[in-house]
Amino acid sequence: MDERPATNQEIIHHFRAHRRVSFDHWARECLDRRTEHGVRHKTRGNSTLRVRDGVPMVRHLGEDYPLKATHYTLPSGRTFVASATII
């Protein structure tokens, strides 16, 4: 399996503009009374994909961040984009 960074056009084409995207982000503490310490660390989020000047962006905590992802090619020739992360 080959992998490489996905181009902006591949990300936009795969996730389609104005659709929900699930992405990784830095750890953020969230209140959770069920845990021992009262907080949990959230490392995934989801938001609507927006395109600004050809750059795919997602909104996280009120700010827009560029999105990066990985393009995979299987031995069978099938390709897909996954592992979305905000920069």
N, CA, C and O atoms as a CHARMM CRD file, in Angstrom:
* protein
*
  348
    1    1 MET  N      0.85200  -1.17000   0.00000 PROA 1      0.00000
    2    1 MET  CA     0.00000   0.00000   0.00000 PROA 1      0.00000
    3    1 MET  C      0.89900   1.23500   0.00000 PROA 1      0.00000
    4    1 MET  O      1.81100   1.35800   0.81700 PROA 1      0.00000
    5    2 ASP  N      0.62500   2.13100  -0.92100 PROA 2      0.00000
    6    2 ASP  CA     1.36800   3.38700  -1.01000 PROA 2      0.00000
    7    2 ASP  C      0.57900   4.47700  -0.29900 PROA 2      0.00000
    8    2 ASP  O     -0.64900   4.52500  -0.37900 PROA 2      0.00000
    9    3 GLU  N      1.29200   5.34400   0.39100 PROA 3      0.00000
   10    3 GLU  CA     0.64200   6.48600   1.01900 PROA 3      0.00000
   11    3 GLU  C      1.48400   7.73100   0.80900 PROA 3      0.00000
   12    3 GLU  O      2.71200   7.68000   0.75500 PROA 3      0.00000
   13    4 ARG  N      0.78200   8.85500   0.69200 PROA 4      0.00000
   14    4 ARG  CA     1.43600  10.14300   0.50200 PROA 4      0.00000
   15    4 ARG  C      0.47100  11.21500   0.99000 PROA 4      0.00000
   16    4 ARG  O     -0.72100  10.94700   1.14300 PROA 4      0.00000
   17    5 PRO  N      0.97100  12.43300   1.23700 PROA 5      0.00000
   18    5 PRO  CA     0.05800  13.52300   1.61100 PROA 5      0.00000
   19    5 PRO  C     -0.91400  13.81900   0.46600 PROA 5      0.00000
   20    5 PRO  O     -0.51500  13.87900  -0.69700 PROA 5      0.00000
   21    6 ALA  N     -2.16700  13.99900   0.80100 PROA 6      0.00000
   22    6 ALA  CA    -3.18200  14.30200  -0.20600 PROA 6      0.00000
   23    6 ALA  C     -3.11300  15.77700  -0.59800 PROA 6      0.00000
   24    6 ALA  O     -2.82500  16.63900   0.23200 PROA 6      0.00000
   25    7 THR  N     -3.37900  16.05100  -1.86000 PROA 7      0.00000
   26    7 THR  CA    -3.43000  17.44000  -2.32500 PROA 7      0.00000
   27    7 THR  C     -4.75700  18.05300  -1.89100 PROA 7      0.00000
   28    7 THR  O     -5.69300  17.34200  -1.52600 PROA 7      0.00000
   29    8 ASN  N     -4.82200  19.37100  -1.93600 PROA 8      0.00000
   30    8 ASN  CA    -6.06300  20.05400  -1.55900 PROA 8      0.00000
   31    8 ASN  C     -7.22500  19.61800  -2.43400 PROA 8      0.00000
   32    8 ASN  O     -8.33300  19.42300  -1.93400 PROA 8      0.00000
   33    9 GLN  N     -6.99100  19.46000  -3.74300 PROA 9      0.00000
   34    9 GLN  CA    -8.06500  19.05100  -4.65400 PROA 9      0.00000
   35    9 GLN  C     -8.56800  17.64500  -4.33400 PROA 9      0.00000
   36    9 GLN  O     -9.76800  17.38400  -4.42800 PROA 9      0.00000
   37   10 GLU  N     -7.66700  16.73800  -3.95700 PROA 10     0.00000
   38   10 GLU  CA    -8.08300  15.38400  -3.59400 PROA 10     0.00000
   39   10 GLU  C     -8.93100  15.40000  -2.33500 PROA 10     0.00000
   40   10 GLU  O     -9.91400  14.66400  -2.24500 PROA 10     0.00000
   41   11 ILE  N     -8.57100  16.22000  -1.37000 PROA 11     0.00000
   42   11 ILE  CA    -9.36200  16.32200  -0.13400 PROA 11     0.00000
   43   11 ILE  C    -10.74800  16.87200  -0.43400 PROA 11     0.00000
   44   11 ILE  O    -11.75000  16.33800   0.04100 PROA 11     0.00000
   45   12 ILE  N    -10.80300  17.93700  -1.22100 PROA 12     0.00000
   46   12 ILE  CA   -12.09400  18.54400  -1.56400 PROA 12     0.00000
   47   12 ILE  C    -12.96300  17.56800  -2.33600 PROA 12     0.00000
   48   12 ILE  O    -14.15800  17.44900  -2.06600 PROA 12     0.00000
   49   13 HSD  N    -12.36800  16.86300  -3.30200 PROA 13     0.00000
   50   13 HSD  CA   -13.13100  15.90400  -4.10800 PROA 13     0.00000
   51   13 HSD  C    -13.63000  14.73500  -3.24700 PROA 13     0.00000
   52   13 HSD  O    -14.77000  14.30100  -3.41000 PROA 13     0.00000
   53   14 HSD  N    -12.80300  14.22600  -2.34100 PROA 14     0.00000
   54   14 HSD  CA   -13.18200  13.07100  -1.53400 PROA 14     0.00000
   55   14 HSD  C    -14.26500  13.41400  -0.50900 PROA 14     0.00000
   56   14 HSD  O    -15.26200  12.70000  -0.40000 PROA 14     0.00000
   57   15 PHE  N    -14.07800  14.49000   0.23300 PROA 15     0.00000
   58   15 PHE  CA   -15.02000  14.82900   1.29500 PROA 15     0.00000
   59   15 PHE  C    -16.18300  15.67500   0.81200 PROA 15     0.00000
   60   15 PHE  O    -17.16900  15.81300   1.53500 PROA 15     0.00000
   61   16 ARG  N    -16.10900  16.24200  -0.37200 PROA 16     0.00000
   62   16 ARG  CA   -17.13700  17.09200  -0.96000 PROA 16     0.00000
   63   16 ARG  C    -17.42000  18.29900  -0.07300 PROA 16     0.00000
   64   16 ARG  O    -17.66400  18.16100   1.12600 PROA 16     0.00000
   65   17 ALA  N    -17.38600  19.45600  -0.66400 PROA 17     0.00000
   66   17 ALA  CA   -17.60000  20.69600   0.07700 PROA 17     0.00000
   67   17 ALA  C    -18.97000  20.69500   0.75800 PROA 17     0.00000
   68   17 ALA  O    -19.93400  20.14000   0.23100 PROA 17     0.00000
   69   18 HSD  N    -19.04300  21.30400   1.90400 PROA 18     0.00000
   70   18 HSD  CA   -20.25500  21.45400   2.71500 PROA 18     0.00000
   71   18 HSD  C    -20.76700  20.12200   3.26600 PROA 18     0.00000
   72   18 HSD  O    -21.96800  19.96900   3.49000 PROA 18     0.00000
   73   19 ARG  N    -19.87000  19.15700   3.48500 PROA 19     0.00000
   74   19 ARG  CA   -20.22900  17.89500   4.11500 PROA 19     0.00000
   75   19 ARG  C    -19.48600  17.78500   5.43300 PROA 19     0.00000
   76   19 ARG  O    -18.44800  18.42400   5.61100 PROA 19     0.00000
   77   20 ARG  N    -19.99500  16.98900   6.35800 PROA 20     0.00000
   78   20 ARG  CA   -19.35400  16.80600   7.65300 PROA 20     0.00000
   79   20 ARG  C    -18.08800  15.97700   7.49300 PROA 20     0.00000
   80   20 ARG  O    -18.07000  14.98000   6.77000 PROA 20     0.00000
   81   21 VAL  N    -17.02900  16.40200   8.17600 PROA 21     0.00000
   82   21 VAL  CA   -15.73500  15.72400   8.13500 PROA 21     0.00000
   83   21 VAL  C    -15.31100  15.43400   9.56000 PROA 21     0.00000
   84   21 VAL  O    -15.39100  16.31000  10.42100 PROA 21     0.00000
   85   22 SER  N    -14.86100  14.22100   9.82100 PROA 22     0.00000
   86   22 SER  CA   -14.30900  13.85800  11.12200 PROA 22     0.00000
   87   22 SER  C    -12.79200  13.98500  11.01700 PROA 22     0.00000
   88   22 SER  O    -12.19000  13.49500  10.06200 PROA 22     0.00000
   89   23 PHE  N    -12.17000  14.64700  12.00700 PROA 23     0.00000
   90   23 PHE  CA   -10.73600  14.91400  11.92900 PROA 23     0.00000
   91   23 PHE  C    -10.09500  14.80600  13.30300 PROA 23     0.00000
   92   23 PHE  O    -10.76600  14.90600  14.33000 PROA 23     0.00000
   93   24 ASP  N     -8.77500  14.59900  13.30200 PROA 24     0.00000
   94   24 ASP  CA    -7.99000  14.59000  14.53300 PROA 24     0.00000
   95   24 ASP  C     -7.56700  16.01100  14.86400 PROA 24     0.00000
   96   24 ASP  O     -7.37100  16.83600  13.97200 PROA 24     0.00000
   97   25 HSD  N     -7.42700  16.28800  16.15700 PROA 25     0.00000
   98   25 HSD  CA    -6.90400  17.57500  16.59400 PROA 25     0.00000
   99   25 HSD  C     -6.14200  17.37400  17.89100 PROA 25     0.00000
  100   25 HSD  O     -6.10000  16.27300  18.43800 PROA 25     0.00000
  101   26 TRP  N     -5.54200  18.44900  18.37400 PROA 26     0.00000
  102   26 TRP  CA    -4.78600  18.34400  19.62100 PROA 26     0.00000
  103   26 TRP  C     -5.73300  17.98700  20.75900 PROA 26     0.00000
  104   26 TRP  O     -6.93800  18.22100  20.66400 PROA 26     0.00000
  105   27 ALA  N     -5.19400  17.42300  21.83000 PROA 27     0.00000
  106   27 ALA  CA    -6.01500  16.99200  22.96200 PROA 27     0.00000
  107   27 ALA  C     -6.64800  18.20000  23.64200 PROA 27     0.00000
  108   27 ALA  O     -5.99800  19.22300  23.85900 PROA 27     0.00000
  109   28 ARG  N     -7.92200  18.06100  23.97100 PROA 28     0.00000
  110   28 ARG  CA    -8.67500  19.11200  24.64200 PROA 28     0.00000
  111   28 ARG  C     -9.40200  18.49000  25.82200 PROA 28     0.00000
  112   28 ARG  O    -10.01300  17.43100  25.68200 PROA 28     0.00000
  113   29 GLU  N     -9.34700  19.13000  26.97900 PROA 29     0.00000
  114   29 GLU  CA   -10.02400  18.59600  28.15600 PROA 29     0.00000
  115   29 GLU  C    -11.49600  18.95900  28.12700 PROA 29     0.00000
  116   29 GLU  O    -11.85400  20.11200  27.89000 PROA 29     0.00000
  117   30 CYS  N    -12.35400  17.96700  28.37000 PROA 30     0.00000
  118   30 CYS  CA   -13.79200  18.15900  28.41700 PROA 30     0.00000
  119   30 CYS  C    -14.30600  17.64000  29.75500 PROA 30     0.00000
  120   30 CYS  O    -13.81600  16.63000  30.26200 PROA 30     0.00000
  121   31 LEU  N    -15.28400  18.32100  30.32300 PROA 31     0.00000
  122   31 LEU  CA   -15.87300  17.90400  31.58700 PROA 31     0.00000
  123   31 LEU  C    -16.54100  16.54500  31.43700 PROA 31     0.00000
  124   31 LEU  O    -17.33300  16.34200  30.51600 PROA 31     0.00000
  125   32 ASP  N    -16.23400  15.62300  32.32000 PROA 32     0.00000
  126   32 ASP  CA   -16.84700  14.29500  32.31800 PROA 32     0.00000
  127   32 ASP  C    -16.83600  13.78400  33.75600 PROA 32     0.00000
  128   32 ASP  O    -15.81100  13.30300  34.24100 PROA 32     0.00000
  129   33 ARG  N    -17.96000  13.88700  34.42500 PROA 33     0.00000
  130   33 ARG  CA   -18.03800  13.52400  35.84800 PROA 33     0.00000
  131   33 ARG  C    -17.91700  12.02400  36.09100 PROA 33     0.00000
  132   33 ARG  O    -17.70800  11.60100  37.22900 PROA 33     0.00000
  133   34 ARG  N    -18.04400  11.21700  35.05100 PROA 34     0.00000
  134   34 ARG  CA   -17.93900   9.76600  35.22100 PROA 34     0.00000
  135   34 ARG  C    -16.50200   9.31000  35.39400 PROA 34     0.00000
  136   34 ARG  O    -16.26400   8.19700  35.86400 PROA 34     0.00000
  137   35 THR  N    -15.54500  10.13700  35.02800 PROA 35     0.00000
  138   35 THR  CA   -14.14100   9.74400  35.13700 PROA 35     0.00000
  139   35 THR  C    -13.60100  10.05800  36.52400 PROA 35     0.00000
  140   35 THR  O    -14.21200  10.80900  37.28500 PROA 35     0.00000
  141   36 GLU  N    -12.46200   9.48300  36.84000 PROA 36     0.00000
  142   36 GLU  CA   -11.86200   9.64300  38.16900 PROA 36     0.00000
  143   36 GLU  C    -11.46800  11.09800  38.44300 PROA 36     0.00000
  144   36 GLU  O    -11.66600  11.60100  39.54900 PROA 36     0.00000
  145   37 HSD  N    -10.91300  11.76600  37.43600 PROA 37     0.00000
  146   37 HSD  CA   -10.42400  13.12800  37.62800 PROA 37     0.00000
  147   37 HSD  C    -11.41000  14.20300  37.16900 PROA 37     0.00000
  148   37 HSD  O    -11.13000  15.39300  37.31200 PROA 37     0.00000
  149   38 GLY  N    -12.54600  13.80600  36.62500 PROA 38     0.00000
  150   38 GLY  CA   -13.57400  14.76100  36.21900 PROA 38     0.00000
  151   38 GLY  C    -13.41600  15.34500  34.83000 PROA 38     0.00000
  152   38 GLY  O    -14.23500  16.16700  34.41600 PROA 38     0.00000
  153   39 VAL  N    -12.38000  14.94400  34.09300 PROA 39     0.00000
  154   39 VAL  CA   -12.20300  15.42600  32.71900 PROA 39     0.00000
  155   39 VAL  C    -11.78800  14.26000  31.82800 PROA 39     0.00000
  156   39 VAL  O    -11.27200  13.25000  32.30800 PROA 39     0.00000
  157   40 ARG  N    -12.01500  14.40900  30.54100 PROA 40     0.00000
  158   40 ARG  CA   -11.51200  13.44800  29.55900 PROA 40     0.00000
  159   40 ARG  C    -10.84200  14.24000  28.45300 PROA 40     0.00000
  160   40 ARG  O    -11.11900  15.42400  28.26200 PROA 40     0.00000
  161   41 HSD  N     -9.97200  13.58600  27.74000 PROA 41     0.00000
  162   41 HSD  CA    -9.24400  14.24900  26.66400 PROA 41     0.00000
  163   41 HSD  C     -9.85200  13.85300  25.33100 PROA 41     0.00000
  164   41 HSD  O     -9.85200  12.67900  24.96000 PROA 41     0.00000
  165   42 LYS  N    -10.36700  14.83600  24.61800 PROA 42     0.00000
  166   42 LYS  CA   -10.99700  14.61100  23.31800 PROA 42     0.00000
  167   42 LYS  C     -9.97100  14.91600  22.23500 PROA 42     0.00000
  168   42 LYS  O     -9.37200  15.99200  22.23000 PROA 42     0.00000
  169   43 THR  N     -9.76600  13.98400  21.32600 PROA 43     0.00000
  170   43 THR  CA    -8.78400  14.18800  20.25500 PROA 43     0.00000
  171   43 THR  C     -9.39500  14.06400  18.86600 PROA 43     0.00000
  172   43 THR  O     -8.66500  14.10900  17.87500 PROA 43     0.00000
  173   44 ARG  N    -10.70600  13.90800  18.76300 PROA 44     0.00000
  174   44 ARG  CA   -11.37000  13.87600  17.46100 PROA 44     0.00000
  175   44 ARG  C    -12.49900  14.88200  17.47500 PROA 44     0.00000
  176   44 ARG  O    -13.13700  15.11900  18.50000 PROA 44     0.00000
  177   45 GLY  N    -12.72700  15.46000  16.32900 PROA 45     0.00000
  178   45 GLY  CA   -13.82300  16.40700  16.17800 PROA 45     0.00000
  179   45 GLY  C    -14.45600  16.23300  14.81800 PROA 45     0.00000
  180   45 GLY  O    -13.94800  15.48600  13.98100 PROA 45     0.00000
  181   46 ASN  N    -15.56700  16.92200  14.59100 PROA 46     0.00000
  182   46 ASN  CA   -16.16500  16.90700  13.26400 PROA 46     0.00000
  183   46 ASN  C    -16.73800  18.28300  12.97000 PROA 46     0.00000
  184   46 ASN  O    -17.17800  19.00100  13.86900 PROA 46     0.00000
  185   47 SER  N    -16.72200  18.62700  11.71200 PROA 47     0.00000
  186   47 SER  CA   -17.17400  19.93800  11.28000 PROA 47     0.00000
  187   47 SER  C    -17.49800  19.87800   9.79400 PROA 47     0.00000
  188   47 SER  O    -17.19500  18.89400   9.12000 PROA 47     0.00000
  189   48 THR  N    -18.11000  20.92900   9.29900 PROA 48     0.00000
  190   48 THR  CA   -18.42500  21.03200   7.88300 PROA 48     0.00000
  191   48 THR  C    -17.18800  21.48100   7.11900 PROA 48     0.00000
  192   48 THR  O    -16.49300  22.40800   7.53400 PROA 48     0.00000
  193   49 LEU  N    -16.92100  20.82100   6.00500 PROA 49     0.00000
  194   49 LEU  CA   -15.79000  21.19600   5.15600 PROA 49     0.00000
  195   49 LEU  C    -16.12800  22.48800   4.41900 PROA 49     0.00000
  196   49 LEU  O    -17.18500  22.59700   3.79800 PROA 49     0.00000
  197   50 ARG  N    -15.23200  23.46100   4.49200 PROA 50     0.00000
  198   50 ARG  CA   -15.38300  24.72900   3.77800 PROA 50     0.00000
  199   50 ARG  C    -14.17800  24.88800   2.85800 PROA 50     0.00000
  200   50 ARG  O    -13.08400  24.42300   3.17700 PROA 50     0.00000
  201   51 VAL  N    -14.37300  25.53000   1.74000 PROA 51     0.00000
  202   51 VAL  CA   -13.27400  25.75200   0.79500 PROA 51     0.00000
  203   51 VAL  C    -13.05300  27.24500   0.66500 PROA 51     0.00000
  204   51 VAL  O    -13.96100  27.98500   0.28700 PROA 51     0.00000
  205   52 ARG  N    -11.83000  27.69000   0.98100 PROA 52     0.00000
  206   52 ARG  CA   -11.46400  29.10200   0.85400 PROA 52     0.00000
  207   52 ARG  C    -10.23300  29.21200  -0.01600 PROA 52     0.00000
  208   52 ARG  O     -9.17100  28.70500   0.34400 PROA 52     0.00000
  209   53 ASP  N    -10.35800  29.85800  -1.14000 PROA 53     0.00000
  210   53 ASP  CA    -9.24500  30.03900  -2.08000 PROA 53     0.00000
  211   53 ASP  C     -8.58500  28.71700  -2.44000 PROA 53     0.00000
  212   53 ASP  O     -7.36400  28.64800  -2.58000 PROA 53     0.00000
  213   54 GLY  N     -9.39200  27.65800  -2.59200 PROA 54     0.00000
  214   54 GLY  CA    -8.87300  26.35600  -2.97900 PROA 54     0.00000
  215   54 GLY  C     -8.27000  25.54800  -1.84400 PROA 54     0.00000
  216   54 GLY  O     -7.70600  24.48000  -2.07900 PROA 54     0.00000
  217   55 VAL  N     -8.38200  26.04200  -0.61000 PROA 55     0.00000
  218   55 VAL  CA    -7.82600  25.33700   0.54700 PROA 55     0.00000
  219   55 VAL  C     -8.97800  24.77500   1.38000 PROA 55     0.00000
  220   55 VAL  O     -9.86200  25.53200   1.78100 PROA 55     0.00000
  221   56 PRO  N     -8.98900  23.45100   1.65200 PROA 56     0.00000
  222   56 PRO  CA   -10.04200  22.88000   2.49500 PROA 56     0.00000
  223   56 PRO  C     -9.84500  23.30000   3.94900 PROA 56     0.00000
  224   56 PRO  O     -8.74600  23.17400   4.48800 PROA 56     0.00000
  225   57 MET  N    -10.91000  23.79900   4.58700 PROA 57     0.00000
  226   57 MET  CA   -10.83600  24.27800   5.95700 PROA 57     0.00000
  227   57 MET  C    -12.00100  23.69600   6.76200 PROA 57     0.00000
  228   57 MET  O    -13.06800  23.40700   6.22100 PROA 57     0.00000
  229   58 VAL  N    -11.76900  23.53400   8.06100 PROA 58     0.00000
  230   58 VAL  CA   -12.82500  23.13300   8.98800 PROA 58     0.00000
  231   58 VAL  C    -12.82200  24.09900  10.16400 PROA 58     0.00000
  232   58 VAL  O    -11.78300  24.66700  10.50300 PROA 58     0.00000
  233   59 ARG  N    -13.97500  24.28500  10.78400 PROA 59     0.00000
  234   59 ARG  CA   -14.09600  25.17500  11.93500 PROA 59     0.00000
  235   59 ARG  C    -13.95200  24.33600  13.20300 PROA 59     0.00000
  236   59 ARG  O    -14.63400  23.32700  13.38500 PROA 59     0.00000
  237   60 HSD  N    -13.03900  24.78500  14.07900 PROA 60     0.00000
  238   60 HSD  CA   -12.80500  24.09800  15.34900 PROA 60     0.00000
  239   60 HSD  C    -12.63500  25.15600  16.43100 PROA 60     0.00000
  240   60 HSD  O    -11.75800  26.01400  16.33500 PROA 60     0.00000
  241   61 LEU  N    -13.47100  25.09500  17.45800 PROA 61     0.00000
  242   61 LEU  CA   -13.45300  26.06000  18.56600 PROA 61     0.00000
  243   61 LEU  C    -13.56000  27.49900  18.07000 PROA 61     0.00000
  244   61 LEU  O    -12.89600  28.39300  18.59400 PROA 61     0.00000
  245   62 GLY  N    -14.40100  27.71700  17.05800 PROA 62     0.00000
  246   62 GLY  CA   -14.66500  29.05700  16.56100 PROA 62     0.00000
  247   62 GLY  C    -13.66600  29.61400  15.57100 PROA 62     0.00000
  248   62 GLY  O    -13.81900  30.75400  15.13200 PROA 62     0.00000
  249   63 GLU  N    -12.65600  28.85900  15.20600 PROA 63     0.00000
  250   63 GLU  CA   -11.66700  29.32900  14.24000 PROA 63     0.00000
  251   63 GLU  C    -11.56500  28.34600  13.08400 PROA 63     0.00000
  252   63 GLU  O    -11.79500  27.14800  13.25500 PROA 63     0.00000
  253   64 ASP  N    -11.21600  28.86100  11.89500 PROA 64     0.00000
  254   64 ASP  CA   -11.02800  27.99900  10.73000 PROA 64     0.00000
  255   64 ASP  C     -9.58800  27.52500  10.65900 PROA 64     0.00000
  256   64 ASP  O     -8.65500  28.31400  10.80800 PROA 64     0.00000
  257   65 TYR  N     -9.41300  26.22100  10.42900 PROA 65     0.00000
  258   65 TYR  CA    -8.08600  25.62400  10.31100 PROA 65     0.00000
  259   65 TYR  C     -7.99000  24.86500   9.00000 PROA 65     0.00000
  260   65 TYR  O     -8.96100  24.23300   8.58200 PROA 65     0.00000
  261   66 PRO  N     -6.82500  24.91500   8.33400 PROA 66     0.00000
  262   66 PRO  CA    -6.64400  24.11600   7.12100 PROA 66     0.00000
  263   66 PRO  C     -6.62600  22.62800   7.46700 PROA 66     0.00000
  264   66 PRO  O     -6.18000  22.23500   8.54400 PROA 66     0.00000
  265   67 LEU  N     -7.10700  21.82600   6.55500 PROA 67     0.00000
  266   67 LEU  CA    -7.20900  20.38300   6.76400 PROA 67     0.00000
  267   67 LEU  C     -6.15400  19.68300   5.92000 PROA 67     0.00000
  268   67 LEU  O     -5.95700  20.02500   4.75400 PROA 67     0.00000
  269   68 LYS  N     -5.48200  18.71200   6.50500 PROA 68     0.00000
  270   68 LYS  CA    -4.55900  17.87800   5.73000 PROA 68     0.00000
  271   68 LYS  C     -4.99700  16.43000   5.89500 PROA 68     0.00000
  272   68 LYS  O     -5.66300  16.08300   6.87000 PROA 68     0.00000
  273   69 ALA  N     -4.62200  15.59200   4.94500 PROA 69     0.00000
  274   69 ALA  CA    -5.03000  14.19200   4.96800 PROA 69     0.00000
  275   69 ALA  C     -3.98300  13.35400   4.24600 PROA 69     0.00000
  276   69 ALA  O     -3.01900  13.88200   3.69200 PROA 69     0.00000
  277   70 THR  N     -4.18700  12.05100   4.26200 PROA 70     0.00000
  278   70 THR  CA    -3.28100  11.12000   3.59700 PROA 70     0.00000
  279   70 THR  C     -4.02000  10.41600   2.46800 PROA 70     0.00000
  280   70 THR  O     -5.16200   9.98900   2.63600 PROA 70     0.00000
  281   71 HSD  N     -3.36500  10.29900   1.31900 PROA 71     0.00000
  282   71 HSD  CA    -3.92000   9.61100   0.14800 PROA 71     0.00000
  283   71 HSD  C     -3.31300   8.21400   0.09800 PROA 71     0.00000
  284   71 HSD  O     -2.09100   8.06700   0.08700 PROA 71     0.00000
  285   72 TYR  N     -4.15900   7.19300   0.06700 PROA 72     0.00000
  286   72 TYR  CA    -3.70200   5.80200   0.04700 PROA 72     0.00000
  287   72 TYR  C     -4.02200   5.16900  -1.30100 PROA 72     0.00000
  288   72 TYR  O     -5.07000   5.43500  -1.88900 PROA 72     0.00000
  289   73 THR  N     -3.11100   4.33000  -1.78600 PROA 73     0.00000
  290   73 THR  CA    -3.32700   3.54500  -2.99300 PROA 73     0.00000
  291   73 THR  C     -3.08500   2.07900  -2.64900 PROA 73     0.00000
  292   73 THR  O     -1.98600   1.71000  -2.23400 PROA 73     0.00000
  293   74 LEU  N     -4.10800   1.24600  -2.81800 PROA 74     0.00000
  294   74 LEU  CA    -4.00500  -0.18400  -2.52400 PROA 74     0.00000
  295   74 LEU  C     -3.35700  -0.91700  -3.70000 PROA 74     0.00000
  296   74 LEU  O     -3.35500  -0.39500  -4.81500 PROA 74     0.00000
  297   75 PRO  N     -2.80200  -2.12700  -3.47600 PROA 75     0.00000
  298   75 PRO  CA    -2.21600  -2.89000  -4.57800 PROA 75     0.00000
  299   75 PRO  C     -3.20300  -3.16900  -5.71700 PROA 75     0.00000
  300   75 PRO  O     -2.79800  -3.34100  -6.86700 PROA 75     0.00000
  301   76 SER  N     -4.49600  -3.21200  -5.38900 PROA 76     0.00000
  302   76 SER  CA    -5.50800  -3.45600  -6.41900 PROA 76     0.00000
  303   76 SER  C     -5.74200  -2.23500  -7.30800 PROA 76     0.00000
  304   76 SER  O     -6.43200  -2.32900  -8.32300 PROA 76     0.00000
  305   77 GLY  N     -5.16100  -1.07600  -6.92500 PROA 77     0.00000
  306   77 GLY  CA    -5.34600   0.13900  -7.70100 PROA 77     0.00000
  307   77 GLY  C     -6.38600   1.08000  -7.12100 PROA 77     0.00000
  308   77 GLY  O     -6.50900   2.22000  -7.56900 PROA 77     0.00000
  309   78 ARG  N     -7.13100   0.62100  -6.13800 PROA 78     0.00000
  310   78 ARG  CA    -8.15700   1.46100  -5.49400 PROA 78     0.00000
  311   78 ARG  C     -7.46700   2.54800  -4.66600 PROA 78     0.00000
  312   78 ARG  O     -6.47900   2.27800  -3.98400 PROA 78     0.00000
  313   79 THR  N     -7.99200   3.78000  -4.72900 PROA 79     0.00000
  314   79 THR  CA    -7.42300   4.88700  -3.97600 PROA 79     0.00000
  315   79 THR  C     -8.48500   5.49800  -3.07100 PROA 79     0.00000
  316   79 THR  O     -9.67600   5.45100  -3.37800 PROA 79     0.00000
  317   80 PHE  N     -8.04600   6.07000  -1.95500 PROA 80     0.00000
  318   80 PHE  CA    -8.94000   6.76700  -1.05200 PROA 80     0.00000
  319   80 PHE  C     -8.14800   7.74600  -0.19700 PROA 80     0.00000
  320   80 PHE  O     -6.92500   7.65500  -0.09300 PROA 80     0.00000
  321   81 VAL  N     -8.86800   8.68400   0.41200 PROA 81     0.00000
  322   81 VAL  CA    -8.26200   9.68600   1.27800 PROA 81     0.00000
  323   81 VAL  C     -8.77200   9.44800   2.68600 PROA 81     0.00000
  324   81 VAL  O     -9.97300   9.27200   2.89300 PROA 81     0.00000
  325   82 ALA  N     -7.85900   9.44000   3.66700 PROA 82     0.00000
  326   82 ALA  CA    -8.23000   9.20500   5.06200 PROA 82     0.00000
  327   82 ALA  C     -7.27300   9.94300   5.98000 PROA 82     0.00000
  328   82 ALA  O     -6.41800  10.69800   5.51600 PROA 82     0.00000
  329   83 SER  N     -7.40900   9.73100   7.25800 PROA 83     0.00000
  330   83 SER  CA    -6.53100  10.31600   8.27800 PROA 83     0.00000
  331   83 SER  C     -6.52600  11.84500   8.22200 PROA 83     0.00000
  332   83 SER  O     -5.46200  12.46300   8.17600 PROA 83     0.00000
  333   84 ALA  N     -7.70700  12.44800   8.22600 PROA 84     0.00000
  334   84 ALA  CA    -7.79700  13.90300   8.19300 PROA 84     0.00000
  335   84 ALA  C     -7.35300  14.48700   9.52600 PROA 84     0.00000
  336   84 ALA  O     -7.72500  13.99000  10.58900 PROA 84     0.00000
  337   85 THR  N     -6.55400  15.54500   9.45900 PROA 85     0.00000
  338   85 THR  CA    -6.01000  16.21600  10.63900 PROA 85     0.00000
  339   85 THR  C     -5.98500  17.71300  10.38200 PROA 85     0.00000
  340   85 THR  O     -5.74300  18.14600   9.25500 PROA 85     0.00000
  341   86 ILE  N     -6.23400  18.50900  11.42100 PROA 86     0.00000
  342   86 ILE  CA    -6.09800  19.94600  11.23600 PROA 86     0.00000
  343   86 ILE  C     -4.64000  20.32900  11.49400 PROA 86     0.00000
  344   86 ILE  O     -3.94100  19.68700  12.27900 PROA 86     0.00000
  345   87 ILE  N     -4.20700  21.36800  10.83100 PROA 87     0.00000
  346   87 ILE  CA    -2.81300  21.80000  10.92100 PROA 87     0.00000
  347   87 ILE  C     -2.66000  22.78500  12.06400 PROA 87     0.00000
  348   87 ILE  O     -1.55900  23.27500  12.31400 PROA 87     0.00000
